[in-house]
């Protein structure tokens, strides 16, 4: 519940806290800040268009943050469709495949 509320009100902070910071925090922050600026501009000029655009941008940022958080959570759960579950981690007793390339001919 905390993740959803944080993603709704402050999407970049939710991605930093629960998601992939290096992947999507900056673009989500740009959408969110653009939404805030548009809402502030619309309220300052009493125009409805910029306010509606700002709310739309805010909802896009919130939805995007929620999708990122859900994706990171599903990866860490290591379900069948998880990318982490499909990674092959080499064992210590396996030989190095590059030894043939490193040996002098």
Backbone as XML, in Angstrom:
<?xml version="1.0"?>
<chain id="A" units="angstrom">
  <residue number="1" name="UNK">
    <atom name="N" x="0.823" y="-1.192" z="0.000"/>
    <atom name="CA" x="0.000" y="0.000" z="0.000"/>
    <atom name="C" x="0.866" y="1.255" z="0.000"/>
  </residue>
  <residue number="2" name="UNK">
    <atom name="N" x="1.974" y="1.223" z="0.765"/>
    <atom name="CA" x="2.860" y="2.381" z="0.804"/>
    <atom name="C" x="3.445" y="2.664" z="-0.570"/>
  </residue>
  <residue number="3" name="UNK">
    <atom name="N" x="3.747" y="1.606" z="-1.306"/>
    <atom name="CA" x="4.317" y="1.787" z="-2.639"/>
    <atom name="C" x="3.331" y="2.480" z="-3.567"/>
  </residue>
  <residue number="4" name="UNK">
    <atom name="N" x="2.095" y="2.060" z="-3.516"/>
    <atom name="CA" x="1.078" y="2.639" z="-4.392"/>
    <atom name="C" x="0.813" y="4.094" z="-4.046"/>
  </residue>
  <residue number="5" name="UNK">
    <atom name="N" x="0.716" y="4.406" z="-2.764"/>
    <atom name="CA" x="0.465" y="5.790" z="-2.343"/>
    <atom name="C" x="1.646" y="6.678" z="-2.712"/>
  </residue>
  <residue number="6" name="UNK">
    <atom name="N" x="2.860" y="6.187" z="-2.473"/>
    <atom name="CA" x="4.043" y="6.973" z="-2.828"/>
    <atom name="C" x="4.138" y="7.148" z="-4.341"/>
  </residue>
  <residue number="7" name="UNK">
    <atom name="N" x="3.809" y="6.105" z="-5.098"/>
    <atom name="CA" x="3.837" y="6.214" z="-6.561"/>
    <atom name="C" x="2.777" y="7.172" z="-7.071"/>
  </residue>
  <residue number="8" name="UNK">
    <atom name="N" x="1.676" y="7.296" z="-6.360"/>
    <atom name="CA" x="0.618" y="8.205" z="-6.791"/>
    <atom name="C" x="0.980" y="9.659" z="-6.513"/>
  </residue>
  <residue number="9" name="UNK">
    <atom name="N" x="1.555" y="9.938" z="-5.351"/>
    <atom name="CA" x="1.830" y="11.328" z="-4.978"/>
    <atom name="C" x="3.215" y="11.814" z="-5.400"/>
  </residue>
  <residue number="10" name="UNK">
    <atom name="N" x="4.235" y="10.986" z="-5.262"/>
    <atom name="CA" x="5.603" y="11.378" z="-5.629"/>
    <atom name="C" x="6.232" y="10.219" z="-6.418"/>
  </residue>
  <residue number="11" name="UNK">
    <atom name="N" x="5.906" y="10.099" z="-7.700"/>
    <atom name="CA" x="6.394" y="8.954" z="-8.484"/>
    <atom name="C" x="7.914" y="8.791" z="-8.529"/>
  </residue>
  <residue number="12" name="UNK">
    <atom name="N" x="8.721" y="9.868" z="-8.684"/>
    <atom name="CA" x="10.168" y="9.636" z="-8.719"/>
    <atom name="C" x="10.709" y="9.072" z="-7.404"/>
  </residue>
  <residue number="13" name="UNK">
    <atom name="N" x="10.166" y="9.507" z="-6.284"/>
    <atom name="CA" x="10.620" y="8.984" z="-4.993"/>
    <atom name="C" x="10.261" y="7.511" z="-4.847"/>
  </residue>
  <residue number="14" name="UNK">
    <atom name="N" x="9.122" y="7.114" z="-5.376"/>
    <atom name="CA" x="8.731" y="5.704" z="-5.317"/>
    <atom name="C" x="9.672" y="4.841" z="-6.144"/>
  </residue>
  <residue number="15" name="UNK">
    <atom name="N" x="10.086" y="5.347" z="-7.306"/>
    <atom name="CA" x="11.007" y="4.586" z="-8.146"/>
    <atom name="C" x="12.380" y="4.511" z="-7.492"/>
  </residue>
  <residue number="16" name="UNK">
    <atom name="N" x="12.811" y="5.590" z="-6.868"/>
    <atom name="CA" x="14.104" y="5.578" z="-6.180"/>
    <atom name="C" x="14.074" y="4.589" z="-5.022"/>
  </residue>
  <residue number="17" name="UNK">
    <atom name="N" x="12.980" y="4.553" z="-4.300"/>
    <atom name="CA" x="12.884" y="3.708" z="-3.104"/>
    <atom name="C" x="12.636" y="2.240" z="-3.442"/>
  </residue>
  <residue number="18" name="UNK">
    <atom name="N" x="11.745" y="1.960" z="-4.372"/>
    <atom name="CA" x="11.313" y="0.588" z="-4.615"/>
    <atom name="C" x="11.606" y="0.065" z="-6.016"/>
  </residue>
  <residue number="19" name="UNK">
    <atom name="N" x="12.125" y="0.892" z="-6.908"/>
    <atom name="CA" x="12.270" y="0.464" z="-8.293"/>
    <atom name="C" x="13.699" y="0.489" z="-8.780"/>
  </residue>
  <residue number="20" name="UNK">
    <atom name="N" x="13.845" y="0.698" z="-10.051"/>
    <atom name="CA" x="15.141" y="0.726" z="-10.723"/>
    <atom name="C" x="15.540" y="2.182" z="-10.953"/>
  </residue>
  <residue number="21" name="UNK">
    <atom name="N" x="16.401" y="2.694" z="-10.090"/>
    <atom name="CA" x="16.758" y="4.113" z="-10.123"/>
    <atom name="C" x="17.434" y="4.481" z="-11.434"/>
  </residue>
  <residue number="22" name="UNK">
    <atom name="N" x="18.402" y="3.706" z="-11.847"/>
    <atom name="CA" x="19.172" y="4.051" z="-13.038"/>
    <atom name="C" x="18.351" y="3.928" z="-14.312"/>
  </residue>
  <residue number="23" name="UNK">
    <atom name="N" x="17.297" y="3.143" z="-14.283"/>
    <atom name="CA" x="16.520" y="2.903" z="-15.505"/>
    <atom name="C" x="15.518" y="4.009" z="-15.799"/>
  </residue>
  <residue number="24" name="UNK">
    <atom name="N" x="14.704" y="4.366" z="-14.814"/>
    <atom name="CA" x="13.539" y="5.183" z="-15.136"/>
    <atom name="C" x="13.265" y="6.345" z="-14.197"/>
  </residue>
  <residue number="25" name="UNK">
    <atom name="N" x="14.089" y="6.584" z="-13.205"/>
    <atom name="CA" x="13.780" y="7.669" z="-12.263"/>
    <atom name="C" x="13.801" y="9.031" z="-12.950"/>
  </residue>
  <residue number="26" name="UNK">
    <atom name="N" x="14.751" y="9.267" z="-13.833"/>
    <atom name="CA" x="14.847" y="10.574" z="-14.489"/>
    <atom name="C" x="13.669" y="10.856" z="-15.428"/>
  </residue>
  <residue number="27" name="UNK">
    <atom name="N" x="13.297" y="9.945" z="-16.327"/>
    <atom name="CA" x="12.156" y="10.256" z="-17.196"/>
    <atom name="C" x="10.841" y="10.393" z="-16.439"/>
  </residue>
  <residue number="28" name="UNK">
    <atom name="N" x="10.657" y="9.577" z="-15.412"/>
    <atom name="CA" x="9.443" y="9.705" z="-14.609"/>
    <atom name="C" x="9.444" y="11.045" z="-13.893"/>
  </residue>
  <residue number="29" name="UNK">
    <atom name="N" x="10.605" y="11.467" z="-13.414"/>
    <atom name="CA" x="10.715" y="12.776" z="-12.768"/>
    <atom name="C" x="10.403" y="13.915" z="-13.716"/>
  </residue>
  <residue number="30" name="UNK">
    <atom name="N" x="10.813" y="13.781" z="-14.969"/>
    <atom name="CA" x="10.523" y="14.822" z="-15.959"/>
    <atom name="C" x="9.018" y="14.920" z="-16.207"/>
  </residue>
  <residue number="31" name="UNK">
    <atom name="N" x="8.352" y="13.794" z="-16.356"/>
    <atom name="CA" x="6.893" y="13.817" z="-16.542"/>
    <atom name="C" x="6.205" y="14.425" z="-15.328"/>
  </residue>
  <residue number="32" name="UNK">
    <atom name="N" x="6.640" y="14.028" z="-14.136"/>
    <atom name="CA" x="6.007" y="14.513" z="-12.913"/>
    <atom name="C" x="6.224" y="16.017" z="-12.729"/>
  </residue>
  <residue number="33" name="UNK">
    <atom name="N" x="7.467" y="16.483" z="-12.928"/>
    <atom name="CA" x="7.742" y="17.916" z="-12.793"/>
    <atom name="C" x="7.031" y="18.726" z="-13.873"/>
  </residue>
  <residue number="34" name="UNK">
    <atom name="N" x="6.935" y="18.184" z="-15.072"/>
    <atom name="CA" x="6.175" y="18.875" z="-16.120"/>
    <atom name="C" x="4.708" y="18.980" z="-15.744"/>
  </residue>
  <residue number="35" name="UNK">
    <atom name="N" x="4.189" y="17.935" z="-15.152"/>
    <atom name="CA" x="2.809" y="17.978" z="-14.682"/>
    <atom name="C" x="2.606" y="19.013" z="-13.592"/>
  </residue>
  <residue number="36" name="UNK">
    <atom name="N" x="3.546" y="19.068" z="-12.645"/>
    <atom name="CA" x="3.451" y="20.075" z="-11.580"/>
    <atom name="C" x="3.517" y="21.489" z="-12.143"/>
  </residue>
  <residue number="37" name="UNK">
    <atom name="N" x="4.450" y="21.711" z="-13.070"/>
    <atom name="CA" x="4.588" y="23.042" z="-13.663"/>
    <atom name="C" x="3.339" y="23.414" z="-14.453"/>
  </residue>
  <residue number="38" name="UNK">
    <atom name="N" x="2.785" y="22.460" z="-15.167"/>
    <atom name="CA" x="1.578" y="22.737" z="-15.945"/>
    <atom name="C" x="0.388" y="23.035" z="-15.042"/>
  </residue>
  <residue number="39" name="UNK">
    <atom name="N" x="0.262" y="22.308" z="-13.943"/>
    <atom name="CA" x="-0.822" y="22.579" z="-12.991"/>
    <atom name="C" x="-0.647" y="23.956" z="-12.368"/>
  </residue>
  <residue number="40" name="UNK">
    <atom name="N" x="0.576" y="24.288" z="-11.979"/>
    <atom name="CA" x="0.829" y="25.602" z="-11.377"/>
    <atom name="C" x="0.542" y="26.722" z="-12.370"/>
  </residue>
  <residue number="41" name="UNK">
    <atom name="N" x="0.958" y="26.536" z="-13.620"/>
    <atom name="CA" x="0.697" y="27.548" z="-14.644"/>
    <atom name="C" x="-0.801" y="27.691" z="-14.892"/>
  </residue>
  <residue number="42" name="UNK">
    <atom name="N" x="-1.495" y="26.575" z="-14.968"/>
    <atom name="CA" x="-2.936" y="26.615" z="-15.214"/>
    <atom name="C" x="-3.699" y="27.259" z="-14.077"/>
  </residue>
  <residue number="43" name="UNK">
    <atom name="N" x="-3.289" y="27.002" z="-12.844"/>
    <atom name="CA" x="-3.956" y="27.631" z="-11.704"/>
    <atom name="C" x="-3.632" y="29.117" z="-11.616"/>
  </residue>
  <residue number="44" name="UNK">
    <atom name="N" x="-2.439" y="29.486" z="-12.063"/>
    <atom name="CA" x="-2.053" y="30.898" z="-12.049"/>
    <atom name="C" x="-2.775" y="31.720" z="-13.095"/>
  </residue>
  <residue number="45" name="UNK">
    <atom name="N" x="-3.110" y="31.105" z="-14.208"/>
    <atom name="CA" x="-3.782" y="31.837" z="-15.284"/>
    <atom name="C" x="-5.271" y="31.510" z="-15.370"/>
  </residue>
  <residue number="46" name="UNK">
    <atom name="N" x="-5.758" y="30.716" z="-14.465"/>
    <atom name="CA" x="-7.158" y="30.253" z="-14.420"/>
    <atom name="C" x="-7.602" y="29.614" z="-15.734"/>
  </residue>
  <residue number="47" name="UNK">
    <atom name="N" x="-6.704" y="28.897" z="-16.369"/>
    <atom name="CA" x="-7.039" y="28.179" z="-17.599"/>
    <atom name="C" x="-7.191" y="26.696" z="-17.274"/>
  </residue>
  <residue number="48" name="UNK">
    <atom name="N" x="-8.142" y="26.066" z="-17.897"/>
    <atom name="CA" x="-8.407" y="24.659" z="-17.613"/>
    <atom name="C" x="-7.540" y="23.695" z="-18.390"/>
  </residue>
  <residue number="49" name="UNK">
    <atom name="N" x="-7.091" y="24.099" z="-19.569"/>
    <atom name="CA" x="-6.290" y="23.217" z="-20.419"/>
    <atom name="C" x="-4.978" y="22.792" z="-19.791"/>
  </residue>
  <residue number="50" name="UNK">
    <atom name="N" x="-4.173" y="23.743" z="-19.310"/>
    <atom name="CA" x="-2.910" y="23.344" z="-18.687"/>
    <atom name="C" x="-3.095" y="22.497" z="-17.423"/>
  </residue>
  <residue number="51" name="UNK">
    <atom name="N" x="-4.162" y="22.752" z="-16.686"/>
    <atom name="CA" x="-4.413" y="21.943" z="-15.487"/>
    <atom name="C" x="-4.727" y="20.503" z="-15.888"/>
  </residue>
  <residue number="52" name="UNK">
    <atom name="N" x="-5.555" y="20.335" z="-16.906"/>
    <atom name="CA" x="-5.886" y="18.988" z="-17.381"/>
    <atom name="C" x="-4.649" y="18.281" z="-17.922"/>
  </residue>
  <residue number="53" name="UNK">
    <atom name="N" x="-3.814" y="19.017" z="-18.660"/>
    <atom name="CA" x="-2.571" y="18.442" z="-19.164"/>
    <atom name="C" x="-1.656" y="18.045" z="-18.013"/>
  </residue>
  <residue number="54" name="UNK">
    <atom name="N" x="-1.573" y="18.889" z="-16.991"/>
    <atom name="CA" x="-0.741" y="18.581" z="-15.832"/>
    <atom name="C" x="-1.211" y="17.348" z="-15.088"/>
  </residue>
  <residue number="55" name="UNK">
    <atom name="N" x="-2.520" y="17.217" z="-14.939"/>
    <atom name="CA" x="-3.066" y="16.027" z="-14.274"/>
    <atom name="C" x="-2.780" y="14.781" z="-15.107"/>
  </residue>
  <residue number="56" name="UNK">
    <atom name="N" x="-2.912" y="14.901" z="-16.424"/>
    <atom name="CA" x="-2.619" y="13.777" z="-17.309"/>
    <atom name="C" x="-1.149" y="13.361" z="-17.200"/>
  </residue>
  <residue number="57" name="UNK">
    <atom name="N" x="-0.240" y="14.341" z="-17.223"/>
    <atom name="CA" x="1.187" y="14.030" z="-17.086"/>
    <atom name="C" x="1.488" y="13.395" z="-15.731"/>
  </residue>
  <residue number="58" name="UNK">
    <atom name="N" x="0.840" y="13.887" z="-14.680"/>
    <atom name="CA" x="1.032" y="13.324" z="-13.343"/>
    <atom name="C" x="0.556" y="11.866" z="-13.312"/>
  </residue>
  <residue number="59" name="UNK">
    <atom name="N" x="-0.598" y="11.592" z="-13.921"/>
    <atom name="CA" x="-1.113" y="10.222" z="-13.942"/>
    <atom name="C" x="-0.230" y="9.293" z="-14.773"/>
  </residue>
  <residue number="60" name="UNK">
    <atom name="N" x="0.332" y="9.813" z="-15.854"/>
    <atom name="CA" x="1.270" y="9.012" z="-16.647"/>
    <atom name="C" x="2.493" y="8.666" z="-15.810"/>
  </residue>
  <residue number="61" name="UNK">
    <atom name="N" x="3.038" y="9.651" z="-15.092"/>
    <atom name="CA" x="4.203" y="9.398" z="-14.244"/>
    <atom name="C" x="3.873" y="8.401" z="-13.140"/>
  </residue>
  <residue number="62" name="UNK">
    <atom name="N" x="2.694" y="8.531" z="-12.537"/>
    <atom name="CA" x="2.301" y="7.616" z="-11.462"/>
    <atom name="C" x="2.108" y="6.195" z="-11.991"/>
  </residue>
  <residue number="63" name="UNK">
    <atom name="N" x="1.464" y="6.063" z="-13.132"/>
    <atom name="CA" x="1.279" y="4.737" z="-13.718"/>
    <atom name="C" x="2.586" y="4.094" z="-14.128"/>
  </residue>
  <residue number="64" name="UNK">
    <atom name="N" x="3.473" y="4.890" z="-14.703"/>
    <atom name="CA" x="4.781" y="4.400" z="-15.115"/>
    <atom name="C" x="5.578" y="3.943" z="-13.897"/>
  </residue>
  <residue number="65" name="UNK">
    <atom name="N" x="5.545" y="4.731" z="-12.827"/>
    <atom name="CA" x="6.255" y="4.355" z="-11.605"/>
    <atom name="C" x="5.698" y="3.056" z="-11.034"/>
  </residue>
  <residue number="66" name="UNK">
    <atom name="N" x="4.391" y="2.910" z="-11.057"/>
    <atom name="CA" x="3.768" y="1.690" z="-10.531"/>
    <atom name="C" x="4.164" y="0.478" z="-11.368"/>
  </residue>
  <residue number="67" name="UNK">
    <atom name="N" x="4.229" y="0.638" z="-12.687"/>
    <atom name="CA" x="4.653" y="-0.467" z="-13.549"/>
    <atom name="C" x="6.107" y="-0.853" z="-13.298"/>
  </residue>
  <residue number="68" name="UNK">
    <atom name="N" x="6.968" y="0.146" z="-13.085"/>
    <atom name="CA" x="8.376" y="-0.137" z="-12.803"/>
    <atom name="C" x="8.511" y="-0.879" z="-11.481"/>
  </residue>
  <residue number="69" name="UNK">
    <atom name="N" x="7.805" y="-0.414" z="-10.466"/>
    <atom name="CA" x="7.880" y="-1.061" z="-9.156"/>
    <atom name="C" x="7.371" y="-2.498" z="-9.244"/>
  </residue>
  <residue number="70" name="UNK">
    <atom name="N" x="6.282" y="-2.704" z="-9.967"/>
    <atom name="CA" x="5.738" y="-4.056" z="-10.119"/>
    <atom name="C" x="6.708" y="-4.946" z="-10.889"/>
  </residue>
  <residue number="71" name="UNK">
    <atom name="N" x="7.359" y="-4.398" z="-11.913"/>
    <atom name="CA" x="8.324" y="-5.180" z="-12.679"/>
    <atom name="C" x="9.537" y="-5.571" z="-11.867"/>
  </residue>
  <residue number="72" name="UNK">
    <atom name="N" x="10.046" y="-4.646" z="-11.065"/>
    <atom name="CA" x="11.198" y="-4.954" z="-10.217"/>
    <atom name="C" x="10.813" y="-5.979" z="-9.163"/>
  </residue>
  <residue number="73" name="UNK">
    <atom name="N" x="9.622" y="-5.850" z="-8.601"/>
    <atom name="CA" x="9.173" y="-6.809" z="-7.588"/>
    <atom name="C" x="9.008" y="-8.202" z="-8.188"/>
  </residue>
  <residue number="74" name="UNK">
    <atom name="N" x="8.490" y="-8.298" z="-9.400"/>
    <atom name="CA" x="8.323" y="-9.623" z="-10.005"/>
    <atom name="C" x="9.665" y="-10.231" z="-10.375"/>
  </residue>
  <residue number="75" name="UNK">
    <atom name="N" x="10.645" y="-9.414" z="-10.728"/>
    <atom name="CA" x="11.974" y="-9.942" z="-11.008"/>
    <atom name="C" x="12.629" y="-10.488" z="-9.753"/>
  </residue>
  <residue number="76" name="UNK">
    <atom name="N" x="12.464" y="-9.790" z="-8.643"/>
    <atom name="CA" x="13.105" y="-10.259" z="-7.416"/>
    <atom name="C" x="12.390" y="-11.463" z="-6.822"/>
  </residue>
  <residue number="77" name="UNK">
    <atom name="N" x="11.146" y="-11.711" z="-7.214"/>
    <atom name="CA" x="10.440" y="-12.907" z="-6.748"/>
    <atom name="C" x="10.886" y="-14.157" z="-7.500"/>
  </residue>
  <residue number="78" name="UNK">
    <atom name="N" x="11.596" y="-13.975" z="-8.588"/>
    <atom name="CA" x="12.126" y="-15.052" z="-9.421"/>
    <atom name="C" x="11.035" y="-16.019" z="-9.866"/>
  </residue>
  <residue number="79" name="UNK">
    <atom name="N" x="10.027" y="-15.461" z="-10.490"/>
    <atom name="CA" x="8.996" y="-16.298" z="-11.094"/>
    <atom name="C" x="9.542" y="-16.926" z="-12.372"/>
  </residue>
  <residue number="80" name="UNK">
    <atom name="N" x="8.720" y="-17.722" z="-13.028"/>
    <atom name="CA" x="9.175" y="-18.374" z="-14.255"/>
    <atom name="C" x="9.515" y="-17.385" z="-15.353"/>
  </residue>
  <residue number="81" name="UNK">
    <atom name="N" x="8.777" y="-16.270" z="-15.422"/>
    <atom name="CA" x="9.019" y="-15.284" z="-16.471"/>
    <atom name="C" x="10.029" y="-14.223" z="-16.054"/>
  </residue>
  <residue number="82" name="UNK">
    <atom name="N" x="10.690" y="-14.407" z="-14.934"/>
    <atom name="CA" x="11.648" y="-13.432" z="-14.426"/>
    <atom name="C" x="12.953" y="-13.505" z="-15.205"/>
  </residue>
  <residue number="83" name="UNK">
    <atom name="N" x="13.546" y="-12.348" z="-15.452"/>
    <atom name="CA" x="14.842" y="-12.349" z="-16.121"/>
    <atom name="C" x="15.939" y="-12.840" z="-15.196"/>
  </residue>
  <residue number="84" name="UNK">
    <atom name="N" x="15.799" y="-12.616" z="-13.902"/>
    <atom name="CA" x="16.810" y="-13.097" z="-12.965"/>
    <atom name="C" x="16.779" y="-14.614" z="-12.849"/>
  </residue>
  <residue number="85" name="UNK">
    <atom name="N" x="15.615" y="-15.222" z="-13.010"/>
    <atom name="CA" x="15.517" y="-16.677" z="-12.930"/>
    <atom name="C" x="16.153" y="-17.337" z="-14.147"/>
  </residue>
  <residue number="86" name="UNK">
    <atom name="N" x="16.273" y="-16.621" z="-15.248"/>
    <atom name="CA" x="16.831" y="-17.188" z="-16.469"/>
    <atom name="C" x="18.323" y="-16.934" z="-16.630"/>
  </residue>
  <residue number="87" name="UNK">
    <atom name="N" x="18.941" y="-16.203" z="-15.723"/>
    <atom name="CA" x="20.369" y="-15.945" z="-15.821"/>
    <atom name="C" x="21.149" y="-17.190" z="-15.415"/>
  </residue>
  <residue number="88" name="UNK">
    <atom name="N" x="22.185" y="-17.493" z="-16.137"/>
    <atom name="CA" x="23.028" y="-18.637" z="-15.803"/>
    <atom name="C" x="24.216" y="-18.145" z="-14.992"/>
  </residue>
  <residue number="89" name="UNK">
    <atom name="N" x="24.237" y="-18.497" z="-13.736"/>
    <atom name="CA" x="25.340" y="-18.104" z="-12.863"/>
    <atom name="C" x="26.371" y="-19.226" z="-12.890"/>
  </residue>
  <residue number="90" name="UNK">
    <atom name="N" x="27.626" y="-18.937" z="-13.269"/>
    <atom name="CA" x="28.625" y="-20.000" z="-13.370"/>
    <atom name="C" x="28.978" y="-20.561" z="-11.987"/>
  </residue>
  <residue number="91" name="UNK">
    <atom name="N" x="29.178" y="-21.856" z="-11.953"/>
    <atom name="CA" x="29.586" y="-22.528" z="-10.722"/>
    <atom name="C" x="31.103" y="-22.451" z="-10.592"/>
  </residue>
  <residue number="92" name="UNK">
    <atom name="N" x="31.590" y="-22.648" z="-9.389"/>
    <atom name="CA" x="33.029" y="-22.555" z="-9.150"/>
    <atom name="C" x="33.798" y="-23.701" z="-9.801"/>
  </residue>
  <residue number="93" name="UNK">
    <atom name="N" x="33.180" y="-24.865" z="-9.967"/>
    <atom name="CA" x="33.884" y="-26.010" z="-10.543"/>
    <atom name="C" x="33.854" y="-26.036" z="-12.068"/>
  </residue>
  <residue number="94" name="UNK">
    <atom name="N" x="33.194" y="-25.077" z="-12.703"/>
    <atom name="CA" x="33.156" y="-25.017" z="-14.161"/>
    <atom name="C" x="34.445" y="-24.406" z="-14.695"/>
  </residue>
  <residue number="95" name="UNK">
    <atom name="N" x="34.882" y="-24.908" z="-15.833"/>
    <atom name="CA" x="36.104" y="-24.365" z="-16.429"/>
    <atom name="C" x="35.797" y="-23.048" z="-17.140"/>
  </residue>
  <residue number="96" name="UNK">
    <atom name="N" x="36.822" y="-22.246" z="-17.306"/>
    <atom name="CA" x="36.679" y="-20.961" z="-17.972"/>
    <atom name="C" x="36.665" y="-21.188" z="-19.481"/>
  </residue>
  <residue number="97" name="UNK">
    <atom name="N" x="35.634" y="-20.756" z="-20.199"/>
    <atom name="CA" x="35.584" y="-20.999" z="-21.642"/>
    <atom name="C" x="36.628" y="-20.205" z="-22.424"/>
  </residue>
  <residue number="98" name="UNK">
    <atom name="N" x="37.205" y="-19.188" z="-21.832"/>
    <atom name="CA" x="38.187" y="-18.373" z="-22.542"/>
    <atom name="C" x="39.617" y="-18.885" z="-22.376"/>
  </residue>
  <residue number="99" name="UNK">
    <atom name="N" x="39.825" y="-19.985" z="-21.669"/>
    <atom name="CA" x="41.184" y="-20.500" z="-21.500"/>
    <atom name="C" x="41.775" y="-20.945" z="-22.827"/>
  </residue>
  <residue number="100" name="UNK">
    <atom name="N" x="40.950" y="-21.445" z="-23.739"/>
    <atom name="CA" x="41.456" y="-21.855" z="-25.048"/>
    <atom name="C" x="41.958" y="-20.657" z="-25.841"/>
  </residue>
  <residue number="101" name="UNK">
    <atom name="N" x="41.354" y="-19.513" z="-25.666"/>
    <atom name="CA" x="41.781" y="-18.322" z="-26.394"/>
    <atom name="C" x="43.036" y="-17.714" z="-25.792"/>
  </residue>
  <residue number="102" name="UNK">
    <atom name="N" x="43.227" y="-17.908" z="-24.505"/>
    <atom name="CA" x="44.365" y="-17.290" z="-23.821"/>
    <atom name="C" x="45.660" y="-18.085" z="-23.978"/>
  </residue>
  <residue number="103" name="UNK">
    <atom name="N" x="45.560" y="-19.350" z="-24.302"/>
    <atom name="CA" x="46.772" y="-20.164" z="-24.425"/>
    <atom name="C" x="47.490" y="-19.819" z="-25.724"/>
  </residue>
  <residue number="104" name="UNK">
    <atom name="N" x="48.820" y="-19.747" z="-25.672"/>
    <atom name="CA" x="49.569" y="-19.441" z="-26.908"/>
    <atom name="C" x="49.539" y="-20.639" z="-27.855"/>
  </residue>
  <residue number="105" name="UNK">
    <atom name="N" x="49.484" y="-20.362" z="-29.134"/>
    <atom name="CA" x="49.392" y="-21.437" z="-30.136"/>
    <atom name="C" x="50.742" y="-21.844" z="-30.595"/>
  </residue>
</chain>
